[in-house]
Amino acid sequence: MSYESFSTTGTVWPGILLAVLLVPALGAAVVALMPRRGDDRSARVVATVFAAVTFLLTLTLGLPVGETEFGWFTYGPGGPALIPWLDLQFDWVPALGLSFHLGVDGISYPLVVLTGLLTLLCCAYTIKKVPDGGSGRSLAALLLVLEVGILGTFLALDLILFFVFFEIVLLPMYAVIAGWGGPNRRAAARKFVLYTLAGSVLLLLGVVTVVADAGTGDLMELTGASPLGRTTQAIAFTLLLLAFAVKAPLWPLHSWLPDAHTEAPTVGSVILAGVLLKMGTYGLIRVGLGVAPDAAEAAGPILGLFAVLAIIFGSLICLRQFELKRLIAYSSVGHMGFVLLGIATFTEAGIQAALIGNIAHGLITGLLFFLVGTIKDRAGTGSLNQLSGLRESAPRLAGLLGFAAIASLGLPGLAGFWGEAFAVVAAVQVGGPYWLTLAAIAAVGGALTAAYFLRLLRQVTHGPATPEVRALRPSITGSEWFAWAPLIALTLAVGLAPALVLANTSAPILGILAGTP
């Protein structure tokens, strides 16, 4: 298909795309350059202000634009499915034919808002509490740099630009884990870097393969009716799939994740699980399926098999875990399995299940890491065997943990239900013995998810209180409520009204799967 640059009636609106990236970048620079003082609390407050402004800007990306009908609630009726609501494009490296191309649509918008929200909550969380290991100012600045890379990945509509933003997050996340993590933080950070660097090499090879064959890196020109031949698609999709599988991470390339989560500070785990992992699954949808649709569809049955293996193995491993953060980390492997299952069906319903699964996982697992981080910090241990009786010593904290756990296991009415349930439904709709078998195995995996979360609650909240639990402070601070309350509210809201995430996904999904209708 051919792509003509889209411009709105109001020239100020596309500039917001650039502002969404410049504000946190400026904030990181300002915070880093602030004079050193005894207490760097003022720097953390400044970082939070910049994060708040960025979050407000992400919200405006969904408002109606100029006099057009493109917007959050009215997605371009009758317009080309692949045209974004907002589009900003200008020459970047003219000699190489590269453009700086940003855009937002129904697929990327919820992830952009989620990134803005979680970064704001994490920056605010650091105002009262800074993990041991370094200055709070440096940590806040790194969170803003991470936000630039993640937002840029979700907004980029050029493959080279996508690769650049995809890689920006590598060093800041390494620094967060290595600088403010647990006792084995440096080993966990090195493992994170080694895995993600390997994924970066594969991603670069995939991008070069596509650009060299197609003569362009513009995703709007490459998506839908791909100009790539079948052989090139097969090579490119294999490279891209492996790269995104490392970042997601998808089983069996997940082994860096538990160590990274276990050693990372609370805010690092929240960003890592909440949005950084989504760069992999988003990239698989936007880039993998977009530029190599024939290869993606052919690989669907294999992807479906790996998805259900991830669901089952992730759940079985969780049943054997006795460390809080490590259990939540391994639960992400199973949840990403459901996301991959939806993508593997290569259907509109399946990809919608993957998209809402991404958002639900970000909200719920972000909340879980906030909660288990607080419990671990106050009790001085993350061992399940030393944390029983929480409901006796800290009933509110136990109640919130119970809410997050049942949301994560997929209780109807909460956000976690939609992605898992409809990934299974999408597999059933594909039909045939193979997909029906995969759907049945995934459903069993859902039951195992309930089993390990109920086991977690039984061991932590019930029984006689251990000395570690009796000694922990039961009250919840204002900064903790500020960080947790939005995630609780959105978990309920998305569970009751999934259209908050899916309202405008149909048109761009159809554009990715089959070109412009």
GILIN-V776198 format. One record per backbone hydrogen bond with DSSP energy under -0.5 kcal/mol. CO is the residue of the C=O (numbers start at 1). NH is the residue of the N-H. E is the energy in kcal/mol with one decimal. If there is no record, write none. Layout:
co: <CO:CO>
nh: <NH:NH>
e: <E:E>
//
This chain:
co: <9:10:10:11:12:13:13:14:14:15:16:17:18:18:19:20:21:22:23:24:25:26:27:28:29:30:31:38:39:40:40:41:42:43:44:45:46:47:48:49:50:51:52:53:54:55:56:57:58:59:60:62:64:65:70:74:74:76:80:86:88:90:93:93:93:94:98:98:99:100:100:101:102:104:104:105:108:109:110:111:112:113:114:115:116:117:118:119:120:121:122:123:124:124:125:125:131:135:136:137:138:139:140:141:142:143:144:145:146:147:148:149:150:151:152:155:157:157:158:159:160:161:162:163:164:165:167:167:168:169:170:171:172:173:174:175:176:177:182:184:185:186:187:188:189:190:191:192:193:194:195:196:197:198:199:200:201:202:203:204:205:206:207:208:209:210:211:217:218:218:219:223:224:229:230:231:232:233:234:235:236:237:238:239:240:241:242:243:244:245:245:250:254:254:255:256:257:258:259:260:263:265:266:267:268:269:270:271:271:272:275:276:277:277:278:279:280:281:282:283:283:284:285:287:288:290:292:293:294:295:296:297:299:300:301:302:303:304:305:306:307:308:309:310:311:312:313:314:315:316:317:318:322:323:324:325:326:327:328:329:329:330:330:331:332:333:334:335:336:337:338:339:340:341:342:342:343:347:348:349:350:351:352:353:354:355:356:357:358:359:360:361:361:362:363:364:365:366:367:368:369:370:371:372:373:374:375:376:382:383:384:387:388:389:389:390:394:395:396:397:398:399:400:401:402:403:404:405:406:407:411:414:415:415:416:417:418:419:420:421:422:423:424:425:426:427:431:432:433:434:435:436:437:438:439:440:441:442:443:444:445:446:447:448:449:450:451:452:453:454:455:456:457:457:458:460:461:462:466:467:468:469:477:478:479:480:481:482:484:485:486:487:488:489:490:491:491:492:493:497:498:498:499:502:505:506:507:508:509:510:511>
nh: <11:13:14:15:16:16:17:17:18:19:20:21:21:22:23:24:25:26:27:28:29:30:31:32:33:34:34:40:42:43:44:45:46:47:48:49:50:51:52:53:54:55:56:57:58:59:60:61:61:62:63:72:66:68:65:71:76:79:83:104:102:100:96:97:98:97:92:93:101:90:102:157:88:85:86:109:112:113:114:115:116:117:118:119:120:121:122:123:124:125:126:127:127:128:128:129:134:139:140:141:142:143:144:145:146:147:148:149:150:151:152:153:154:155:156:103:219:220:162:163:164:165:166:167:168:169:170:171:172:173:174:175:176:177:178:179:180:181:185:188:189:190:191:192:193:194:195:196:197:198:199:200:201:202:203:204:205:206:207:208:209:210:211:212:213:214:215:159:221:222:223:225:226:233:234:235:236:237:238:239:240:241:242:243:244:245:246:247:248:249:250:253:257:258:259:260:261:262:263:264:182:269:270:271:272:273:274:275:276:277:279:279:280:281:282:283:284:285:286:287:288:289:290:291:292:224:296:297:298:299:300:300:303:304:305:306:307:308:309:310:311:312:313:314:315:316:317:318:319:320:320:321:384:327:328:329:330:331:332:332:333:333:334:335:336:337:338:339:340:341:342:343:344:345:345:347:346:351:352:353:354:355:356:357:358:359:360:361:362:363:364:365:366:366:367:368:369:370:371:372:373:374:375:376:377:378:379:380:324:386:387:390:466:392:393:394:398:399:400:401:402:403:404:405:406:407:408:409:411:410:414:417:418:419:420:421:422:423:424:425:426:427:428:429:430:431:435:436:437:438:439:440:441:442:443:444:445:446:447:448:449:450:451:452:453:454:455:456:457:458:459:460:461:462:462:390:391:389:470:471:472:472:481:482:483:484:485:486:488:489:490:491:492:493:494:415:495:496:497:500:501:502:503:505:509:510:511:512:513:514:515>
e: <-0.6:-1.1:-0.6:-0.7:-0.5:-1.9:-0.5:-1.3:-0.7:-2.1:-2.5:-0.7:-0.7:-2.5:-2.6:-0.6:-1.3:-3.1:-2.7:-2.5:-1.9:-2.8:-2.6:-2.2:-1.7:-0.8:-0.7:-0.5:-0.5:-0.5:-1.5:-2.1:-2.2:-2.3:-1.9:-2.1:-2.2:-2.3:-2.3:-2.3:-2.2:-2.3:-2.2:-2.1:-2.3:-1.8:-1.6:-0.9:-0.6:-1.6:-1.6:-2.7:-0.5:-2.0:-1.8:-0.6:-1.4:-2.3:-1.4:-1.4:-3.0:-3.2:-1.6:-0.5:-2.0:-1.1:-2.4:-1.6:-1.0:-1.2:-0.6:-3.1:-2.8:-2.1:-1.0:-2.7:-2.3:-2.5:-2.3:-2.2:-2.2:-2.6:-2.7:-2.1:-1.9:-2.6:-2.5:-2.6:-2.5:-2.0:-1.4:-0.5:-1.1:-0.6:-0.5:-1.3:-0.8:-1.6:-2.6:-2.3:-2.2:-2.0:-1.6:-1.9:-2.6:-1.9:-1.8:-2.0:-2.6:-2.8:-2.4:-1.8:-1.8:-1.6:-2.0:-2.3:-2.3:-0.6:-3.0:-2.4:-2.2:-2.5:-2.5:-1.6:-1.1:-0.7:-1.4:-0.5:-0.7:-2.0:-2.0:-2.5:-2.3:-2.3:-2.9:-2.5:-1.9:-1.2:-1.7:-2.0:-2.7:-2.4:-2.1:-2.2:-2.4:-2.7:-2.2:-2.4:-2.8:-1.8:-2.2:-2.2:-2.2:-1.8:-2.5:-2.7:-2.3:-2.3:-2.8:-2.8:-2.3:-2.1:-2.8:-2.7:-1.5:-2.9:-2.3:-3.0:-0.6:-1.7:-1.9:-0.8:-2.0:-2.7:-2.4:-2.2:-3.0:-3.1:-1.8:-2.1:-2.8:-3.0:-2.1:-2.1:-2.8:-2.4:-1.6:-1.5:-2.3:-0.8:-3.0:-2.5:-2.1:-0.5:-0.6:-2.0:-2.7:-2.5:-2.0:-2.0:-2.1:-2.4:-2.3:-2.1:-2.5:-2.9:-2.7:-2.0:-2.5:-1.8:-0.6:-1.2:-1.3:-1.0:-2.9:-1.9:-1.9:-1.7:-3.2:-2.2:-2.1:-2.4:-0.6:-2.8:-1.4:-0.8:-2.4:-2.5:-2.1:-1.9:-0.5:-0.8:-2.5:-2.7:-1.8:-2.2:-2.2:-2.1:-2.0:-2.1:-2.1:-2.5:-2.9:-2.4:-1.7:-2.5:-2.5:-1.9:-1.8:-0.5:-1.2:-1.3:-2.2:-2.4:-2.2:-2.3:-2.3:-1.8:-1.0:-0.8:-0.7:-0.7:-1.2:-2.3:-2.8:-1.1:-1.4:-1.7:-2.6:-2.3:-2.0:-2.0:-2.8:-1.1:-0.5:-0.6:-1.6:-2.3:-2.4:-2.2:-2.0:-2.5:-2.5:-2.1:-2.1:-1.8:-2.8:-2.4:-2.2:-2.4:-2.9:-2.3:-0.6:-1.2:-1.9:-2.6:-2.5:-1.8:-2.5:-3.2:-1.8:-1.8:-2.5:-2.6:-2.3:-2.4:-2.6:-1.7:-2.9:-1.3:-1.3:-0.5:-1.7:-1.3:-1.3:-3.2:-2.4:-2.4:-2.3:-2.2:-2.2:-2.3:-2.5:-2.3:-2.4:-1.8:-2.0:-1.8:-1.8:-1.0:-1.8:-1.8:-0.6:-0.7:-1.0:-2.6:-2.2:-1.2:-1.6:-2.0:-2.2:-1.7:-2.0:-2.4:-1.5:-1.1:-0.5:-2.2:-2.2:-2.2:-2.5:-2.1:-2.4:-2.6:-2.1:-1.9:-2.2:-1.9:-1.6:-2.1:-2.1:-1.8:-1.8:-2.3:-1.9:-2.3:-2.1:-2.0:-2.4:-2.5:-2.3:-2.3:-2.3:-0.9:-0.7:-2.5:-1.5:-2.0:-2.6:-1.5:-0.6:-0.7:-2.2:-2.3:-1.7:-2.4:-2.8:-0.6:-2.2:-2.7:-2.4:-2.0:-1.8:-2.7:-2.9:-1.3:-1.3:-2.1:-2.6:-2.2:-1.9:-2.2:-1.9:-1.5:-2.1:-2.6:-2.0:-2.0:-2.6:-2.6:-1.6>
//
